[in-house]
């Protein structure tokens, strides 16, 4: 396992960035504290200085990823001129496009970190489930009112899960 290219980040940020990458590529169950420390280039003691558990670090990684995704992808597209249906198509393409690009680079993680985590946690991680529910609720509300937003989000996440599972870019239809 190699360390990430994050030499300018402080220890806490290196742990969060490393967690985002590992959790995205391997899921929650497959990643341990040792691997998180290795990818961040920190000692185990440093991990526990900043985070009480893997779940605690995962919550920080979720928050960082959601903040960036919302402010860098969704909100700018919603601010674009045009009708709501066209903005929704643009957001859908932005979410699904990276899955199609994965097939050009099979070593690049693809899919959705949020969906990947939702699929890999259990009832034993109630804080993660609750935070993911908050993220999905906010995301659906950004995509449309009521069932329209939930339908759009279900379409995006469903296609991402299917594309990951069957490893077929045509599933995304982007």
N, C-alpha and C positions, 0 to 999 in steps of 0.2 A: 504494500500500500504506500502510496506517495503522499507527501504533505501537499496541501493546497498552496497556491501562489498568493499568499496573503501576508507577506512580511511586514507591511506597513500598518496592519491592524493590531489593535490591542488584544490581549488574551481572550477577553469575553467575546469580542467580535469575531476572532478567529474560530472560537468554538461554535458560535452561531452559524457562521458561513460554512464551516465544515459540516455541521449538522444538516443544513439545508441540502447540500450536495449529496451526502450519504443517505439521508432519509428519502430524498427524491429518487435516487438510483436503486436503493436496496429495501426501502420500507422500514417500518418501525421495529418489527420483531428481529430483523437481521442485523441491526446495528447495536453495538454495545458501547459502554463508556470507554473501553480500551481503544476501540476503533475511532471513536470521536476524538479522543485525545491525540491519537497518532496522526489523523488527518489535519488536525489543528496545530500539531507540533508543540503540544503542551504536556506537562506532567499531570498525572491523575489528581494530585493535590490541588493543582490550579483549577481543575474542573470543579471540584467540590468547594472551592473558594467562591465561585460564581454561581453554581447551580447545585441544588440539593439532590437532583436526580436526573435521569435521562428524560423523564417526562417534563421536568422543569425546563430543561434546555430545548426540548421539542416545542414547548409553548412559545419560547422566545423565538425560535426559528419560524414557527407559524406566523407569529405577529410580524416579524421582519418581512417575510415573503408576502403576506397579505398587504401590508402597507405599500411595498414596492409595486406589486401587481396592480393594486387599486389605483395608486397615484400615477404610475408610469404607463399603464395599458388602458384600463377601463375608463377612468375619469377624462383623460384627454380625448378619447374617442367619443364619449358622450357629449363633449363640448363642441364637437365638429358640427358644422351646419348640415342640414339634411333631415330627412324624415326619420322617425324612430326605427322603422323597419330596416332602413339602410345602415343606421348606426349599429343596430343589433347584429346584422350580417358582418359588419366590419369587426366587431368584438369577437364574434364566433370565429372568424377567420384568424384573428390574432391568437386566439386560444388554441385552435386546432392546427394552424400552420406549422408550428414547431414539431408536431408529430410527423407530418409529411417530410419535413427536413431531416428527421432522425434517420430515415432510410438512406440518406447520403452519408451519414456519419453514425455507424452503429454503436460507437462508444459513448455517444452523447446521451445523457439521461433524457427521456422524453415522457410525455404525459403530464399529469397534473399532480404536483406535490400534495395538494389538499385532498384530491381523490385517492391518491396512493396511501396517504395516512389513514383516511377514513376506512379504506378497505383492509388495513393491516392492524388496526387497534381493536380492542375488545371492551366489554363492559368493565373490565378491570382498570381502565384508564378514563374515569369519568370526567376529569378536567380536560383531557384532549378531546373527548367527544363533545363536551359543551362548547369548547372554543371553536371546533370545526362547525358545529351547528350555528354559532354566531356568524362565522365567516360566510357560510352558505346562505344564511338568511340575508346578510348585507349584500352579498353578490346578487342574489335573486332580485332584491329590491332595486338594485342599480340597473338590472336588465329589463325590468318592467313591473307594472303593478299587479299584485295578486298572483293568480295562476299563470299569467303571461310570463312573469319573471322566473317562476319556478319551472315552467315548461322549457324556457330557453336554457336555464342552467342545467336541467336534466338532460337536454339534448347535448350540450357541450360535454358534461361530465360522462354521460353514457358513451358517447363516441370516443372519448379519451380512454376510458376503461376498456372498451372493446378493442381499440387500436393497440393498446398495450398488451392485452391478453392474447389476441390472435396475431399480433405483430404484423398488421396489414394496414398500410396507409390509406387504402381506398375506403376503409371504414369511416374515416373522418370526413370525407367528401368535401374538403376545403379547397 
